Amino acid sequence: MHRCHGYLLARQGTSVDPDDVAPVSVADAARAAWQHVDTAQAQLRNEATRVVVAAEPRLHQLFENLIRNAVEHGGAGVTVTVGDLDDGFYVEDDGAGLPGADPDRLFESGYTTASEGTGFGLSIVEEIVDAHGWTVSATEEGTGGIRFGIRDVESPPDSKTTGDDAESSTSAEPTSD
């Protein structure tokens, strides 16, 4: 059901209504999305400080899909890192990379290398990115893993950092204070 909701959210239109966008902290959106994904033993390194102009529910869905993809394909104990780019942000993992995947088809609706996958996750990411007028790329890291770069992202004027704790690490295990 969760994936169906995300698919419908991405299909609501080919562009984002200007009334639906507002400044959103990348770090806060990634942290919130992390809480909605079964992350098992995965770790989140949240190094993002950027604020972007986005439709918040769609940005959350983008992060949920990228985090879910990393956890499902990256292997046990994968570390997912969210950080800033000069003109956007990235989500990368230190997992297995793209073994057996066709890089040219990663964002194609229905394409999957997993026996139980739907193949909608990354196509939804691309639709959300396109709806905002951004671009997305996937590159395999030299040390393993994959990096999804989201570029051409608008930031509000005079926003350089954000988030309560922009540099934070989150594990799947809850901590007590």
Rosetta blueprint (number, residue, H / E / L):
1 M L
2 H H
3 R H
4 C H
5 H H
6 G H
7 Y H
8 L H
9 L H
10 A H
11 R H
12 Q L
13 G L
14 T L
15 S L
16 V L
17 D L
18 P H
19 D H
20 D H
21 V L
22 A E
23 P E
24 V E
25 S E
26 V H
27 A H
28 D H
29 A H
30 A H
31 R H
32 A H
33 A H
34 W H
35 Q L
36 H L
37 V L
38 D L
39 T L
40 A L
41 Q L
42 A L
43 Q E
44 L E
45 R E
46 N E
47 E L
48 A L
49 T L
50 R L
51 V E
52 V E
53 V E
54 A E
55 A L
56 E H
57 P H
58 R H
59 L H
60 H H
61 Q H
62 L H
63 F H
64 E H
65 N H
66 L H
67 I H
68 R H
69 N H
70 A H
71 V H
72 E H
73 H H
74 G H
75 G L
76 A L
77 G L
78 V L
79 T E
80 V E
81 T E
82 V E
83 G E
84 D E
85 L E
86 D L
87 D L
88 G E
89 F E
90 Y E
91 V E
92 E E
93 D E
94 D L
95 G L
96 A L
97 G L
98 L L
99 P L
100 G L
101 A L
102 D L
103 P H
104 D H
105 R H
106 L L
107 F L
108 E L
109 S L
110 G L
111 Y L
112 T L
113 T L
114 A L
115 S L
116 E L
117 G L
118 T L
119 G L
120 F L
121 G H
122 L H
123 S H
124 I H
125 V H
126 E H
127 E H
128 I H
129 V H
130 D H
131 A H
132 H H
133 G L
134 W L
135 T E
136 V E
137 S E
138 A E
139 T E
140 E E
141 E L
142 G L
143 T L
144 G L
145 G L
146 I E
147 R E
148 F E
149 G E
150 I E
151 R E
152 D L
153 V L
154 E L
155 S L
156 P L
157 P L
158 D L
159 S L
160 K L
161 T L
162 T L
163 G L
164 D L
165 D L
166 A L
167 E L
168 S E
169 S E
170 T E
171 S E
172 A L
173 E L
174 P L
175 T L
176 S L
177 D L
